[in-house]
Amino acid sequence: MPRTQLIGGNWKMNGDRNLVDVISATLNGASLASGVEVVVAPPAPYLALARSKFAGHIGVAAQNASSEKSGAFTGEISVDMLKDLSINWVILGHSERRELFGESDDTIGRKVVFAVKNGIKVIACVGEKLEHREAGKTTEVVFRQLEGIRAHLTPEDWAHIVVAYEPVWAIGTGKVATPQQAQEVHEQIRSWLASHVSPAVAEATRIIYGGSVNAKNSSTLQSEKDIDGFLVGGASLKADDFLTICHSKI
Ligand SMILES: O=C[C@H](O)COP(=O)(O)O
């Protein structure tokens, strides 16, 4: 069965109420192809507003969630709070959380399992730095990050997970991976899932690409057989560009 494409828009720490209005007006009024799922991830203060403005078929994601249920965790966001706002997606393991906020593979694994077990779908990010790629360690790094997630999950849990391959050297740099570079790693991730989880999970799991995706390069990337959509940063802040990316699967 063909996998539904997922196009995620990660606003990071950008945007305001007006951007919620602009992007929701554009996406709500567009006819999105069947077989394409769209999820937008505004900053936490705008999640409730976004959920009220975006049409129901467009998912809204948080950019982080705690692995703890509640309590003295100043600044954190709980899964129950997200569910209270009808937010049913979260991005976890983004390289900016790993690098700038010191989130380890284990921390991310615990966050992923807590979200999934409590009914929130996860876009789980993995990806190597340039130094890893140049040292021929791309798969070593990506597989280690995947294992940090897999170690906490049952095979059934993978139905609620989308893997985002985001090479760190391509994020926000304008240096997009070539379709061949992205396809190669996506194929390796799918093979890893087949051998470490199950062939059925490997076949069903969506593996999306992130890193300098824009309205001009998305169609070519989408033509690769193991690329099941995108996690878009900068270009998701521009309504027309993001809509073009949402339409990039022919
Ligand atoms: O989550 C999105 C990625 O970090 C990609 O960001 P970018 O499209 O601005 O390179």
The ligand as an ORCA input file, in Angstrom:
! r2SCAN-3c Opt
* xyz 0 1
  O      12.713     21.097     11.027
  C      13.100     21.575      9.960
  C      14.470     21.500      9.579
  O      15.319     21.860     10.622
  C      14.813     22.145      8.271
  O      14.941     23.535      8.378
  P      15.208     24.367      7.022
  O      14.143     23.942      6.048
  O      15.077     25.807      7.427
  O      16.564     23.986      6.549
*
